[in-house]
Amino acid sequence: MEKDWKLFKKKLGGWQEAYMDRLIEEYKDILNSDASSSDKYWTLRKKIYDDYKSPSVLARDVSRSNMFTILLGLLHDQAINMDDLNEFSDELKEDIAQFIK
């Protein structure tokens, strides 16, 4: 489990950055839409507010004890997929696979 924890800490920042890059593209689409300025503003504001609560943007209380929960959140948000967990232990991958089925 120590190996998984070290790998998780190493990869989390990159996963979050990639996810935020995707969000920024979605924000650009909102801003470049044909909607009125006020509609763009309120749509963007709501999206940013909702995205902020995502573990893929802000992983709270990053610790060994909640690594599993954060990984599930990243998978749920499609910030990562099971292939991103290839370097992790078989035990962790099996536990994740059992939980998401």
C-alpha atoms as a printed R data frame, in Angstrom:
    type eleno elety resid chain resno       x      y       z
1   ATOM     1    CA   MET     A     1   0.000  0.000   0.000
2   ATOM     2    CA   GLU     A     2   2.925  2.354   0.595
3   ATOM     3    CA   LYS     A     3   3.885  2.051  -3.076
4   ATOM     4    CA   ASP     A     4   0.324  2.945  -4.089
5   ATOM     5    CA   TRP     A     5   0.328  5.967  -1.772
6   ATOM     6    CA   LYS     A     6   3.623  7.292  -3.145
7   ATOM     7    CA   LEU     A     7   2.450  6.768  -6.727
8   ATOM     8    CA   PHE     A     8  -0.883  8.441  -5.979
9   ATOM     9    CA   LYS     A     9   0.836 11.526  -4.537
10  ATOM    10    CA   LYS     A    10   3.114 11.673  -7.563
11  ATOM    11    CA   LYS     A    11   0.277 11.420 -10.113
12  ATOM    12    CA   LEU     A    12  -2.542 13.395  -8.477
13  ATOM    13    CA   GLY     A    13  -1.304 16.848  -9.499
14  ATOM    14    CA   GLY     A    14  -0.873 15.846 -13.141
15  ATOM    15    CA   TRP     A    15  -4.305 14.257 -13.252
16  ATOM    16    CA   GLN     A    16  -5.848 17.383 -11.799
17  ATOM    17    CA   GLU     A    17  -4.012 19.648 -14.251
18  ATOM    18    CA   ALA     A    18  -5.161 17.576 -17.221
19  ATOM    19    CA   TYR     A    19  -8.737 17.632 -15.941
20  ATOM    20    CA   MET     A    20  -8.608 21.403 -15.448
21  ATOM    21    CA   ASP     A    21  -7.259 21.822 -18.985
22  ATOM    22    CA   ARG     A    22 -10.371 20.012 -20.183
23  ATOM    23    CA   LEU     A    23 -12.578 22.236 -18.039
24  ATOM    24    CA   ILE     A    24 -10.955 25.359 -19.439
25  ATOM    25    CA   GLU     A    25 -11.853 24.201 -22.944
26  ATOM    26    CA   GLU     A    26 -15.447 23.777 -21.785
27  ATOM    27    CA   TYR     A    27 -15.362 27.289 -20.294
28  ATOM    28    CA   LYS     A    28 -14.076 28.650 -23.607
29  ATOM    29    CA   ASP     A    29 -16.975 26.959 -25.401
30  ATOM    30    CA   ILE     A    30 -19.413 28.694 -23.060
31  ATOM    31    CA   LEU     A    31 -17.747 32.065 -23.598
32  ATOM    32    CA   ASN     A    32 -17.607 31.610 -27.361
33  ATOM    33    CA   SER     A    33 -21.245 30.552 -27.642
34  ATOM    34    CA   ASP     A    34 -23.924 32.681 -29.268
35  ATOM    35    CA   ALA     A    35 -25.722 33.177 -25.939
36  ATOM    36    CA   SER     A    36 -26.187 36.603 -24.428
37  ATOM    37    CA   SER     A    37 -23.443 37.950 -22.191
38  ATOM    38    CA   SER     A    38 -25.562 37.517 -19.084
39  ATOM    39    CA   ASP     A    39 -26.411 33.904 -20.015
40  ATOM    40    CA   LYS     A    40 -22.743 33.184 -20.611
41  ATOM    41    CA   TYR     A    41 -21.818 34.696 -17.276
42  ATOM    42    CA   TRP     A    42 -24.393 32.775 -15.249
43  ATOM    43    CA   THR     A    43 -23.732 29.511 -17.077
44  ATOM    44    CA   LEU     A    44 -19.994 29.877 -16.563
45  ATOM    45    CA   ARG     A    45 -20.408 30.886 -12.931
46  ATOM    46    CA   LYS     A    46 -22.545 27.825 -12.181
47  ATOM    47    CA   LYS     A    47 -20.174 25.500 -14.021
48  ATOM    48    CA   ILE     A    48 -17.115 26.827 -12.203
49  ATOM    49    CA   TYR     A    49 -18.924 26.577  -8.868
50  ATOM    50    CA   ASP     A    50 -19.959 22.969  -9.564
51  ATOM    51    CA   ASP     A    51 -16.520 22.036 -10.893
52  ATOM    52    CA   TYR     A    52 -14.799 23.517  -7.840
53  ATOM    53    CA   LYS     A    53 -16.463 20.920  -5.618
54  ATOM    54    CA   SER     A    54 -15.107 18.058  -7.710
55  ATOM    55    CA   PRO     A    55 -12.233 15.962  -6.320
56  ATOM    56    CA   SER     A    56 -10.684 16.238  -9.750
57  ATOM    57    CA   VAL     A    57 -10.197 19.959  -9.105
58  ATOM    58    CA   LEU     A    58  -9.775 20.097  -5.360
59  ATOM    59    CA   ALA     A    59  -8.886 16.905  -3.544
60  ATOM    60    CA   ARG     A    60  -9.547 17.686   0.097
61  ATOM    61    CA   ASP     A    61  -7.693 16.033   2.952
62  ATOM    62    CA   VAL     A    62  -5.326 14.061   0.772
63  ATOM    63    CA   SER     A    63  -4.187 11.177   2.945
64  ATOM    64    CA   ARG     A    64  -3.650  7.458   2.773
65  ATOM    65    CA   SER     A    65  -7.017  6.914   4.423
66  ATOM    66    CA   ASN     A    66  -8.960  8.733   1.709
67  ATOM    67    CA   MET     A    67  -6.817  7.902  -1.338
68  ATOM    68    CA   PHE     A    68  -9.363  5.278  -2.415
69  ATOM    69    CA   THR     A    69 -12.256  7.752  -2.200
70  ATOM    70    CA   ILE     A    70 -10.336 10.354  -4.178
71  ATOM    71    CA   LEU     A    71  -9.496  7.778  -6.852
72  ATOM    72    CA   LEU     A    72 -13.184  6.890  -7.116
73  ATOM    73    CA   GLY     A    73 -14.024 10.576  -7.499
74  ATOM    74    CA   LEU     A    74 -11.414 11.000 -10.229
75  ATOM    75    CA   LEU     A    75 -12.837  8.002 -12.061
76  ATOM    76    CA   HIS     A    76 -16.388  9.291 -11.629
77  ATOM    77    CA   ASP     A    77 -15.408 12.680 -13.088
78  ATOM    78    CA   GLN     A    78 -13.593 10.900 -15.921
79  ATOM    79    CA   ALA     A    79 -10.429 12.747 -14.928
80  ATOM    80    CA   ILE     A    80  -8.765  9.326 -15.078
81  ATOM    81    CA   ASN     A    81  -9.689  5.891 -16.310
82  ATOM    82    CA   MET     A    82  -8.697  2.409 -15.215
83  ATOM    83    CA   ASP     A    83  -5.710  2.483 -17.583
84  ATOM    84    CA   ASP     A    84  -4.301  5.344 -15.512
85  ATOM    85    CA   LEU     A    85  -4.084  2.930 -12.602
86  ATOM    86    CA   ASN     A    86  -1.887  0.397 -14.413
87  ATOM    87    CA   GLU     A    87   1.138  1.095 -12.217
88  ATOM    88    CA   PHE     A    88  -0.824  0.608  -9.009
89  ATOM    89    CA   SER     A    89  -1.038 -2.665  -7.105
90  ATOM    90    CA   ASP     A    90  -3.348 -5.381  -8.347
91  ATOM    91    CA   GLU     A    91  -5.089 -5.275  -4.973
92  ATOM    92    CA   LEU     A    92  -5.984 -1.594  -5.348
93  ATOM    93    CA   LYS     A    93  -7.122 -2.056  -8.946
94  ATOM    94    CA   GLU     A    94  -9.299 -5.014  -7.942
95  ATOM    95    CA   ASP     A    95 -10.831 -3.055  -5.067
96  ATOM    96    CA   ILE     A    96 -11.593 -0.132  -7.390
97  ATOM    97    CA   ALA     A    97 -13.037 -2.428 -10.056
98  ATOM    98    CA   GLN     A    98 -15.292 -4.118  -7.475
99  ATOM    99    CA   PHE     A    99 -16.540 -0.781  -6.230
100 ATOM   100    CA   ILE     A   100 -17.341  0.784  -9.611
101 ATOM   101    CA   LYS     A   101 -19.282 -2.211 -10.931
